[in-house]
Amino acid sequence: MHPEPADTRTRILEAAVRVFAEKGYHETRMDDIVSASHTSKGSLYFHFPNKQEIFFGLIETFTGLLEARLKESLAAEQHGSEQVDSALTASLRLFTQYRTLAKIVLVQAVGLGAAFEARRRAINDRFSALIQGRIEKGIQDGSLPAQNAELAARAWVGALNEIVIHWIYTGVPDLETSVPEIKAFLLRSIGAGKENQ
């Protein structure tokens, strides 16, 4: 009985996380991923024609996880300010849970060329739009003051990116214990009341 194609693809991506984390993107060879995933070259190339496509697969996997967590947290709250609060908590917890994958996606992707940069910008745009929508909802329902929601959302994405990348490199701040402080700072930046902190 042969493994399902989806199972093989998942095994390849999981192996790629380990190999990229150990060797870095540039030093990793396709043979390293074949070996670590216990698949054949044919299976690897069937799913991913090159190393860049594996990397894109990891980016999409991480982005998909993050979007699913955000949408789940947003659905659990009614008001815009509560949705923003909940989404922020979910995001920081996901980065803590998937630190190695976050490092590959956020750190190793930097400087890998125009294709990677275009993908990174598109992901940032998606998350900015998601945050912007929640801020706009908060403005409409009166839980947030009037403001430029797009600018605020992009500032949030930039601030979170810096916090998470610094944490990936240094382990500081501990994201799990720093969630309340990070939330308080970001919520103040959009005028959320103390009750939301």
C-alpha positions, 0 to 999 in steps of 0.5 A, spaced: 500 500 500 502 506 497 502 512 502 497 518 500 500 523 496 497 528 501 501 524 506 507 524 502 507 532 501 506 533 509 512 528 510 516 532 505 514 539 508 516 536 515 522 534 513 524 540 510 522 544 516 528 540 520 533 540 514 532 548 513 532 549 520 539 545 521 542 547 514 539 554 512 535 555 505 542 556 501 546 550 504 540 545 503 540 540 497 534 536 495 537 530 496 537 532 504 530 533 504 529 526 500 533 523 506 530 526 511 523 525 509 524 518 507 521 519 500 524 517 493 527 523 489 521 521 484 516 523 490 519 529 492 519 532 485 512 530 483 510 534 489 515 540 489 519 541 482 525 545 486 527 547 493 524 554 492 517 551 491 518 547 498 520 553 501 513 556 498 509 550 501 512 552 508 510 559 507 503 557 505 503 552 510 505 557 516 500 562 513 494 558 513 495 556 520 496 563 522 489 565 518 485 559 520 487 561 528 485 568 526 479 567 523 477 562 529 479 567 534 475 573 530 469 568 530 469 568 537 468 575 539 463 580 537 466 587 537 471 590 533 476 591 539 475 584 542 476 581 535 483 585 535 485 583 542 483 575 541 487 575 534 493 578 537 493 573 542 492 567 537 497 570 533 503 570 538 501 563 541 502 560 534 509 563 533 510 560 540 508 553 538 511 553 531 517 557 533 522 553 528 517 554 522 516 561 524 524 562 523 524 559 516 518 563 514 520 570 517 528 570 517 530 565 512 526 568 507 529 575 507 534 576 501 532 570 497 530 574 491 524 578 488 519 571 488 520 571 495 519 578 497 513 578 492 510 573 496 512 576 503 509 582 501 502 579 499 502 575 506 503 582 509 498 585 505 493 579 507 494 580 514 494 588 514 487 587 511 485 582 516 487 587 522 484 593 518 477 590 517 477 589 525 479 596 526 474 599 522 469 594 525 471 597 532 470 604 529 463 602 526 461 599 533 464 605 537 469 600 541 475 604 537 476 611 536 476 614 529 483 613 525 486 611 519 485 603 520 489 602 514 495 605 517 494 602 524 494 595 521 500 596 517 504 599 523 501 593 527 504 588 522 511 591 522 511 592 530 509 584 531 514 582 525 520 586 529 517 583 536 517 576 533 524 576 529 527 579 535 524 573 539 526 568 534 534 570 534 534 572 542 528 568 545 527 575 548 521 577 550 518 570 552 512 571 547 507 567 552 509 571 558 509 577 554 502 577 551 499 581 556 504 587 555 504 586 547 497 586 547 496 592 552 501 596 548 498 595 541 491 596 543 493 603 546 496 604 539 489 604 536 485 607 542 482 601 545 480 602 552 483 599 559 477 594 559 480 591 553 487 590 556 
